[in-house]
Amino acid sequence: MKRLVEVRELTKDFNGVRAVDDISFDMYEGEIVGLIGPNGAGKTTTLQMLLNLTNPTRGRIRIFDKELKSNREEILSQVNFSSSYISLPLSLTVTENLLVFSRLYGVRKPRPKIAELLKTFEIEDLKDVPIRRLSSGQLTRVCLCKALLNDPKILFLDEPTASLDPDMADKTRRLLKDINREKQLTLLYTSHNMKEMEEMSDRVIFMDRGRIIAIDRPEKIKEEFKGESLEEVFLKIARHL
C-alpha cells in the first residue's frame, strides 16, 4: 500500500501542558483510520497539526512524501476537513458559501459540482437558504459538501455525524464508504460513537492522555483489551480500569 501520511515523534505543549506526547503513525492510500479516545486525549490537537493550523512543539509530519511545513500550499490543496462544529458566514446562502470555498480551492465549473453534492446529501432545497437558518444537522451536511468540493485525496473528519439523525448518519457513513472505495479516498475520522468507529474503520488509533496506546484493526484492539466491543474498551481506558 502507498503511504500518504507519516507522523513521527509528534509532540505539542501548551503553556507547560503536554497535549500530544511523542506520537507516531502512518496512513495509507484508501484506508479509513479511526482516531478515538476520551476527552482531552489529544485528538483535536493532532488534527490541527495535520492541517497545519497548529505548529508542533517537535516532531515531523510528511504528507504525499513531502514535509508539511515547507510544502503547505501544495499538500493542503489535495486535503480537506469537515467538522460538526465548524462556523460558516451566517448571512451567505448555502450556495454562496460553497461558491466562496470553490474559489479558494480552485474548483473548475463549481456550480455543477455544488449541485451534485447538494443532491448527494439531500439538501438541494436548501441551496438559497442563509446559513443562519439551518439546523445543526443541515449545517453538518453543508460542511461535508464543502469538504468534498476539491475531490481531496485525504479527508479529515471531526465528529462528522454528531448532529445527524440516525437515518442521515447511516446514509452519510454509507456515502463516505462508497467514495472511499470508488476514489481510494483516505480518511482520518474522529467520533465518540464507538459502534460507528467499529463499522467504519480499517484501523483504529486509540489515544489517552496525549499518547497512542494502541494502533490496530478494531477486532485486534478488542482482543488486546479483552472487550466485547470498542465501546467496552473505550470505557476501560477512559476509567483507567
C-alpha positions in Angstrom: 0.0 0.0 0.0 1.1 3.5 -0.7 1.8 5.6 2.4 0.2 9.0 2.3 0.8 10.3 5.8 3.8 9.8 8.0 3.8 11.2 11.6 7.0 10.8 13.7 7.5 11.7 17.4 4.8 14.5 17.2 4.6 16.5 20.4 2.6 19.6 21.3 2.9 21.6 24.5 0.5 24.4 25.6 1.8 26.6 28.4 3.7 23.7 30.0 0.9 21.2 29.5 1.6 18.3 27.1 -1.5 17.8 24.9 0.2 15.4 22.4 3.1 13.3 23.6 5.6 11.8 21.2 3.1 10.0 18.8 4.0 8.3 15.6 1.7 6.6 13.0 1.2 6.2 9.2 -1.8 6.3 7.0 -2.1 4.5 3.6 -4.0 5.2 0.4 -7.6 4.2 0.5 -7.9 3.3 4.2 -10.2 4.7 6.9 -8.5 5.3 10.2 -10.5 6.0 13.3 -8.9 8.3 15.8 -10.5 7.8 19.2 -10.0 8.4 22.9 -11.6 10.2 25.9 -12.0 14.0 26.0 -8.5 15.5 26.5 -6.8 12.6 24.8 -5.2 14.9 22.2 -7.3 14.0 19.1 -8.3 17.6 18.1 -4.8 18.9 18.6 -3.4 16.1 16.4 -5.9 17.0 13.7 -5.0 20.7 13.9 -1.3 19.8 13.5 -2.1 17.6 10.5 -3.9 20.5 8.9 -1.1 22.9 9.7 -3.4 25.0 12.0 -1.1 24.4 15.0 2.7 24.1 14.9 4.1 21.0 16.7 6.5 21.6 19.6 8.6 19.0 17.9 8.3 16.0 15.6 7.7 15.6 11.9 4.7 15.4 9.5 5.1 14.2 5.9 2.1 14.0 3.6 2.4 12.7 0.0 6.1 12.1 0.9 6.7 15.8 1.4 7.3 17.8 4.6 4.0 19.5 5.5 5.6 22.7 6.9 7.6 23.5 3.7 5.0 22.3 1.2 1.9 23.5 2.9 0.0 25.0 0.0 0.7 22.1 -2.4 -0.3 19.5 0.2 -3.4 21.2 1.5 -4.8 21.7 -2.0 -5.3 17.9 -2.0 -6.7 17.6 1.5 -9.9 18.8 3.2 -11.6 18.8 6.5 -15.1 18.7 8.0 -16.5 19.1 11.5 -19.9 19.3 13.0 -18.7 22.3 14.9 -17.3 24.4 12.0 -18.5 28.0 11.5 -19.6 29.4 8.1 -20.6 33.0 7.2 -24.1 33.2 8.6 -25.5 35.8 6.1 -24.5 33.9 3.0 -26.7 31.3 1.5 -25.6 27.6 1.2 -24.7 28.1 -2.5 -22.9 31.4 -1.8 -20.8 29.7 0.9 -19.9 26.8 -1.4 -19.0 29.1 -4.2 -16.6 31.0 -1.9 -14.9 27.8 -0.9 -14.9 26.6 -4.6 -12.8 29.7 -5.5 -10.5 29.2 -2.6 -10.0 25.6 -3.6 -9.6 26.4 -7.4 -12.6 24.2 -8.4 -13.3 24.3 -12.1 -17.0 24.6 -13.0 -18.1 24.9 -9.4 -21.8 25.2 -9.9 -22.3 21.7 -11.4 -20.1 20.3 -8.6 -22.1 22.1 -5.9 -25.4 20.9 -7.5 -24.1 17.3 -7.5 -23.0 17.5 -3.8 -26.3 19.1 -2.7 -28.2 16.3 -4.4 -25.9 13.6 -2.8 -26.5 14.9 0.7 -30.2 15.5 0.0 -30.2 19.3 0.7 -31.0 20.7 -2.8 -33.9 22.5 -1.3 -31.5 24.5 1.0 -29.4 26.0 -1.8 -30.8 29.5 -1.4 -31.2 29.4 2.4 -28.9 31.5 4.6 -26.6 29.5 6.8 -28.1 31.2 9.9 -31.4 29.5 9.3 -30.0 25.9 9.1 -30.4 23.3 11.8 -27.2 21.7 13.2 -27.8 18.6 11.1 -28.3 20.6 7.9 -25.2 22.6 8.6 -23.2 19.3 9.1 -24.3 18.2 5.6 -23.3 21.6 4.1 -19.9 21.2 5.7 -19.5 17.8 4.2 -20.3 19.2 0.8 -17.6 21.9 1.4 -15.1 19.2 2.3 -15.7 17.2 -0.9 -15.6 20.2 -3.3 -12.0 19.8 -4.3 -12.1 15.9 -4.6 -9.5 15.5 -1.9 -7.1 12.6 -1.6 -7.2 12.8 2.2 -10.2 13.8 4.2 -10.0 14.7 7.9 -13.4 14.3 9.7 -14.1 15.5 13.2 -17.4 14.1 14.6 -19.0 14.2 11.1 -22.3 12.6 12.1 -22.6 14.1 15.6 -25.6 16.3 14.7 -27.3 14.0 12.3 -30.4 11.9 12.9 -29.9 8.1 12.7 -31.2 7.9 9.1 -29.0 10.6 7.8 -26.0 9.4 9.8 -26.3 6.0 8.3 -26.6 7.5 4.8 -23.6 9.6 5.4 -21.5 6.7 6.6 -22.5 4.7 3.5 -21.7 7.6 1.2 -18.3 8.1 2.7 -17.5 4.4 2.4 -18.7 4.4 -1.2 -16.4 7.4 -2.0 -13.6 5.7 -0.1 -14.0 2.6 -2.3 -14.6 4.3 -5.7 -11.9 7.0 -5.4 -9.4 5.4 -2.9 -10.1 8.4 -0.6 -8.1 8.2 2.6 -10.0 9.3 5.8 -8.9 10.1 9.3 -12.1 10.0 11.3 -12.9 11.0 14.9 -16.1 10.1 16.8 -17.4 9.3 20.2 -19.7 6.8 18.6 -17.8 3.5 19.1 -20.3 1.4 17.1 -19.7 3.8 14.2 -15.9 3.6 14.6 -16.1 -0.2 14.6 -18.2 -0.1 11.4 -16.1 2.5 9.5 -12.5 1.9 10.5 -10.0 -0.3 8.8 -7.6 0.6 11.7 -8.1 2.5 14.9 -5.6 4.8 16.7 -6.5 4.8 20.4 -5.2 7.9 22.3 -5.2 8.6 26.0 -3.6 11.5 27.9 -1.8 12.6 24.7 -0.2 9.3 23.9 -1.1 6.5 21.5 -1.9 3.3 23.5 -2.9 1.1 20.6 -3.0 1.0 16.8 -4.6 -1.9 15.1 -7.8 -3.3 13.5 -10.8 -2.9 15.7 -11.0 -6.7 16.2 -7.4 -6.9 17.4 -7.9 -4.0 19.8 -10.9 -5.7 21.3 -8.7 -8.8 21.8 -5.8 -6.9 23.3 -8.0 -5.1 25.9 -10.4 -8.0 26.4 -13.5 -6.1 25.4 -16.6 -7.4 23.6 -16.9 -4.1 21.7 -14.9 -0.9 21.1 -17.3 0.8 23.5 -16.3 -1.5 26.3 -12.6 -1.0 25.5 -13.2 2.8 25.5 -14.9 2.7 28.9 -12.0 0.6 30.3 -9.5 3.2 29.0 -11.5 6.3 30.0 -11.9 5.0 33.5 -8.4 3.6 33.6 -9.6 0.2 34.7 
